[in-house]
């Protein structure tokens, strides 16, 4: 059986504010079940919402060692060129 969560529980699971959750619901990003006046969210719909927004970033290929550029020595103010 699917577990139904109230808005506070669903917001805690997503680690977002309850109002932000309501915005996602209003946009249609998260479907809800209404039982009388209660608005409930299926746990599997929250997991799908997370999965749909998961981004895997590619790491740039960086060589193991990058030679530093040579540094010019500092000259004292009164030293002539």
HUGIQUI-V599956 format. One record per pair of residues at least 24 apart in sequence whose ideal C-beta (glycine too) atoms are under 6 Angstrom apart, sorted by the first residue. I is the first residue (numbers start at 0). J is the second residue. Records with the same first field share a line. If there is no record, write none. Layout:
I->J, J
This chain:
1->41
2->42
3->39
4->40, 42
9->40, 45
12->45
